[in-house]
């Protein structure tokens, strides 16, 4: 209830960690305050680490997908080019054959 009062004084409905810390000081629970703050900091660091890892995995996935797409497009272009060269080559042979006969 004390933390809720701190939040209300700040004209907020949502409790924050600093509200709880202030309430603990007001209720004279200072002996628990530092361990709680340390735990809160560790939790935030872990959340940040997990967020960063998730973002890195997402970037890696996007890069891999982009590379695969580029590879597919390059393969398609190569196959198309080979088909065109093959068709052009056959056409030239026919013209040569026709000219000789």
Buried (B, 14 or more C-beta within 10 A) or exposed (E): EBBBEBBEEEEEEEBEBBBBBBBBEEEEEEEEBEEBBEEBEEEEEEEEEEEEEEEEEEEEEEEEEEEEEEEEEEEEEEEEEEEEEEEEEEEEEEEEEEEEE
